[in-house]
Amino acid sequence: MAVPGWWRAAALAAVAGFGLASCQVSAEYGPMQCTPSPPVPGSQFSFVDVDADIPLYVAPGDTFSITVDQLTAFIEDRDSGLFPHGALEIDGPASPNGLVKVGKEPSSDTSPSYPQTVTFTATGQPGDVIHVKVDFAQTSYLTGIPSVPVYTLTCNPGDPEIGTVTIKAPDS
């Protein structure tokens, strides 16, 4: 008997367990009021862009990874800028939790560029949910103005939730 391709894929996913269950998130927030520092006319209304791969499920006590391909603030012309970085907010039974910085900060030679993978441990029980939100995004831009050659754009989109990780018993 021939087995449909989708059935084979579902069977492989079931055998592989939690490893294949993830969600690729791509979201844009804005336009929003952002803060350029130092002040630069015309850059206050900007956007936040995030691309991340977030697992859907994890077993209690297991580790899981979130891969962030992009977290940046950008102005309307979508100029990519320099040193895009920001922070995710991890709420719920995970370690670490709270703010987790990602991306390349201009003041650090050691912060990695994108994509960046951050690993966590699920510390809760089956049924608990870990919430993944965007706290802020920041990018530096060249202005071409001698008196203000560089400015940094910081945007806080209001902590939108970009995904959740549900803690499940391994046999469910």
Helices and strands as residue ranges (DSSP letters): H 5-16, G 17-20, E 22-33, E 35-37, E 45-55, E 57-58, E 63-74, E 82-91, E 94-95, E 98-103, E 116-122, E 129-145, E 148-155, E 161-167
